[in-house]
Amino acid sequence: MTKQLLVLQSDFGISDGAVSAMYGVINSVSIDLQIYDLTHQIPQFNIWEASYRLLQTVTYWPENTIFVSIVDPGVGSKRRSVAVLTEDGHYIITPDNGTLTHIAHYGTIKEVRLIDEEKNRLPKSGASHTFHGRDIFAYTAARLAAGVIKFDDIGPKAAPESIVPLSLSDSYIENSQAFGTIDIIDRPFGNLWTNIRRTDFLQLDANYGDSIEVLIKHHDRVVFKNFVTYSRSFADLRIGEPLIYVNSLDNLGLGINQGSFVDAYSVGTGTSWEVTLKKV
């Protein structure tokens, strides 16, 4: 049987042994598994960013790749542990705390299994309930990847619509303006990635070089309002000039050539950060 790829994501950082411990557990199941890191630099407890990074990454991996995503401020509580299979054939093993929001919204979750934590727990892991990333999620993923268990063996089925969602909104066009929100910060560069789709933005008949009025509000407070150039790339502008561009997910981004939009204007992410674009 061909062993599946494993991709790990967490908010653990790399300054201690937590990530290495997960690697160790996986290798204790099978030393033949291929393990990769998505990132371990998710800001602590930031479930929203964990959800978005899965959206940014999952579809570019081969079918049957298994992702383990651990941003788990509710570890040890009654929150569910789940394994899901997407319509595109990827597996995600994670706490059910909102981490699957973007994957569920922009794709399709085909099947959900609740992890049976008695059957799928690292042997001799003691009575600790604070490191499920090692004791449950990495261990379950490794056994699935190595063929020790099948997806059906993980636990009982649950309805895909029962997955816990975070608040999420779609962009839209109205009165010759594009409305959306700021999804994520493009680290470490400090660019803003919005949820405004390029295909929607083009309804404004915008062309490279056009001046676009950008309005960013947070809870009705105006944080940024100015004219910004719609550019094909950062190199089209002088250093220090702001721009609107199409990012790698085919959505609209805001940046400053060789600068940080986030640092310059103290902008955050989520549905409370509203963006309006209007062609001048």
ABEGO torsion letter per residue (X at the ends): XBBBBBBBBBAAEAABAAAAAAAAAAAAABAABBBBBABAABBBGBAAAAAAAAAAAAAABBBGBBBBBBBBAABGBABBBBBBBBAAGBBBBBBBAGAAAAAAAABBBABBBBBBAAABBBBGAEABAABAAAAAAAAAAAAAAAGABBAAAAEBBBBAAABBBBBBBBBBBBGGBBBBBBABBBOAAGBBBBABBAAAAAAAGBBBGBBBBBBBBBGGBBABBBBBBBBABAAABBBGBBBBBBBAAGBBBBBBBGBBAAAAAGBBBEAABBBBBBBX
